[in-house]
């Protein structure tokens, strides 16, 4: 359909059921819808790798057109790789950003670093799928871009802009299913947008299929009529995006079992500090509970951003699910800081015993009420706590322990969170070492405002990088003196 028209399917059908059985079924339907392009000698059908390639071949064979592959890569949000905030495509050096990048506040430098990492995988796929052949000349041709669905549309927009640079006579995009928001984003990118199904309540592309298995390199090579090879040097999530390997773990503590996600970054060679000649070699424990969850997008993003700078991360809930429900009803004043601090110490001790990367130098990061638990834990676990970072304003709940905190402390508070600013400023008076208090412009206590989360992450990384750099220099100096 045209992006401005009504879709050519009956939207009164039961949208709770998938529209297509699988990609082959969707490809047949798409080929039928595109039969008006049959036997036109100037049509080139490009399948977006990976999911769009088999469909593109079905379409090309049905209408008698040339068939090729185009590689377009979405860039996942750090720590939330299943959400794309930008995309790149072969044939173009530009990065197509999604509004999500602006909302989170991902700095351009970080976007560029992530794009560079994705370009390595893009080049690998191009070499594998095309065996050294270049993209065909599309000048004066009708170019048809086919994919298995359109959600945000970042990948398809990147592909369209790359093809537009080749000066085709006409640029068409075709998908079996699309979101209305995705269609709106594509309005100015192509000459015609064709979608068979546009659900009123769009969930995900996969929800429109009964079977939607992720495709492999072998599947693409088969569709291209080439021998299968198995080359998969990087780590991917189910969508094919590069990920940094968080895994769920359980930690036994004195009075129960806690659940967390552990990830290290030393295997990925993707550190902000590589030019400085050191890696942090530290574990950041992002503690949650008391109304918060380790799986919130804020916590996942901050953890992902820390891993980009070489820190290992452990996102852990200090409360069981039943305890979280009880604490939620009790409110902040009912939060048991002492219990949470004891469990946080148990978590750190477990990491040391288990030989977790960076566990010799633990950085404690707590938000809201759990910030108090992080400070209390640091007061009791002085020898192996490198630093404490608090996000939010309930540091006052750790008042009895503040005088015993020996580690440096960074306090991040929303500028509009007047109570949090007051409580944090007051707490700094009782800390033995001077704490750094940073107010995030325009942010409230939730840091949900556009750009606030990105600012929190960058301030945290910048401060920790300076701290670990000083620690490394001090360690090297001590070793030289000893020798």
Secondary structure, DSSP 4 states (H G I P E B T S, - for coil): --TTSPPSS-TTS-TTS-SBSSHHHHHHHHHHHTGGGTT-TTEEEEEEETTTHHHHHHHHHHHT-EEEEEEEEEEEETTEEEEEEEEEETT----EE-HHHHHHT--HHHHHHHHHHHHHHHHHHHHHHHTTPPPPP-TTSEEEEEES-BSS-HHHHHHHHHHHTT--SEEEEEEEEB-HHHHHHHTTT-SEEEEEE--SS---SGGGBS--PPP-HHHHHHHTT--------S-B-TTS-B----EEEEEEETTEEEEEEEE--TTTT--TTGGGT-----EEEEEE-TT--TTSHHHHHHHHHHHHTT-EEEEEESS-HHHHHHHHHH-GGG--HHHHHHHHHHHHHHHHHTT-TTTTSEEEEEETTHHHHHHHHHHH--TTEEEEEEESSGGGGGGGGGGG--SEEEEEEETT-HHHHHHHHHHHTT-SSPPEEEEETT--TT--STTHHHHHHHHHHHHHHHHHHHHHHHHHHHHHHH-
